[in-house]
Amino acid sequence: KYQYMATVEQFLQHLRDSPELIARTTLVVEPVVVGPDGADDDIVDFGFLTDGEATHHFQVKASLEPSRNPLQPAPAREALRRLVTHNASSAVLYTNKPLSPDLLSGAIVAVDPPTQPGITSFTWPAGPGGDASTSPDRRPRITVDARPLRAVRDSIANLVREFRKQRGRSQGVITCSLLVPIMLDRVFGAASGSDPS
């Protein structure tokens, strides 16, 4: 469930922050991308295409009990290694798990952190794509979302309210809250293959 909530929230935030791209941007869920060896790679959980080109790739690592399952260096390294091999300007390992002490000791809080409380983005200089040879704006991120599910759901409803306000539509709390499960269902359908990706 968290993966789909993160998908909807990140996509709506991206469109809110770049309104000029709304008509040109597509959300893709569970796309199959081709690895450097020519084989299919399912590392991308969701991504954004602008004018048909991949701009953002996300891999989500979630847990029902995040505090008991911190993100360790090995799975973070593997996910980032696979993400950075694909042609997208932004690669993010997005998680509701805290970073393990080993991973946290080598991570650096990103210069342009998200504006939402409970979310922290890190770069990992020792991780794939994190070295000085990669330009700072193209270094992959590890983003930790420590908010409870209810806060993520509320954030999505608030984003819906913002879009509805811009378009002169009803911004009622109930209306916006009812749209959240509809969007989550669409993302789930795309992930399961029952709806278009």
Disulfide bonds with the S-S distance in Angstrom:
none
